[in-house]
Amino acid sequence: MIRLIGVGSPFGADRLGWLAIDYLERCSLPGCELIKLDRPGSALLDYFRGETELVLIDAVRLDDTPGGVALFQPAELERLSCLTSSHGLGVAEAVSLAAQLGELPAGLHVIGIQAGADLSRPPLLDGSALETLVRRLL
């Protein structure tokens, strides 16, 4: 079973990770566990333990089309200071901590959804691109 985690909060564009999970729930993805987490911080590591394949989905701020999706490998996250973080300890920091503790799943992927300039509300999610990317990872 592959775990997909949408990280977010109920506020503005930070809901994108949750909206992605809502979309994926309608896509009939066999062998997938879909989870929404509200600003988990270091508790995100609890969801890494014992997993070999895991996909994190979170809002990002890049100069790209709002609602678009991009795939990042864990090593790229340190160079990207763009992951939105109303989470206290953000996804990039949690991934770095898991790596230092030797608890990083071997098959960890991070999907970023472009938040756009207006963080007060989520942009329209490119669900088709998200589904295509997730199916490619599966």
Secondary structure in CASP SS format (residue, H / E / C, confidence):
PFRMAT SS
TARGET T0000
AUTHOR 0000-0000-0000
METHOD secondary structure of the structure
MODEL  1
M C 1.00
I E 1.00
R E 1.00
L E 1.00
I E 1.00
G E 1.00
V E 1.00
G E 1.00
S C 1.00
P C 1.00
F C 1.00
G H 1.00
A H 1.00
D H 1.00
R H 1.00
L H 1.00
G H 1.00
W H 1.00
L H 1.00
A H 1.00
I H 1.00
D H 1.00
Y H 1.00
L H 1.00
E H 1.00
R C 1.00
C C 1.00
S C 1.00
L C 1.00
P C 1.00
G C 1.00
C E 1.00
E E 1.00
L E 1.00
I E 1.00
K E 1.00
L E 1.00
D E 1.00
R C 1.00
P C 1.00
G H 1.00
S H 1.00
A H 1.00
L H 1.00
L H 1.00
D H 1.00
Y H 1.00
F H 1.00
R C 1.00
G C 1.00
E C 1.00
T C 1.00
E E 1.00
L E 1.00
V E 1.00
L E 1.00
I E 1.00
D E 1.00
A E 1.00
V E 1.00
R C 1.00
L C 1.00
D C 1.00
D C 1.00
T C 1.00
P C 1.00
G C 1.00
G C 1.00
V E 1.00
A E 1.00
L E 1.00
F E 1.00
Q C 1.00
P H 1.00
A H 1.00
E H 1.00
L H 1.00
E C 1.00
R C 1.00
L C 1.00
S C 1.00
C C 1.00
L E 1.00
T C 1.00
S C 1.00
S C 1.00
H C 1.00
G C 1.00
L C 1.00
G C 1.00
V H 1.00
A H 1.00
E H 1.00
A H 1.00
V H 1.00
S H 1.00
L H 1.00
A H 1.00
A H 1.00
Q H 1.00
L C 1.00
G C 1.00
E C 1.00
L C 1.00
P C 1.00
A C 1.00
G E 1.00
L E 1.00
H E 1.00
V E 1.00
I E 1.00
G E 1.00
I E 1.00
Q E 1.00
A C 1.00
G C 1.00
A C 1.00
D C 1.00
L C 1.00
S C 1.00
R C 1.00
P C 1.00
P C 1.00
L C 1.00
L C 1.00
D C 1.00
G H 1.00
S H 1.00
A H 1.00
L H 1.00
E H 1.00
T H 1.00
L H 1.00
V H 1.00
R H 1.00
R H 1.00
L H 1.00
L C 1.00
END
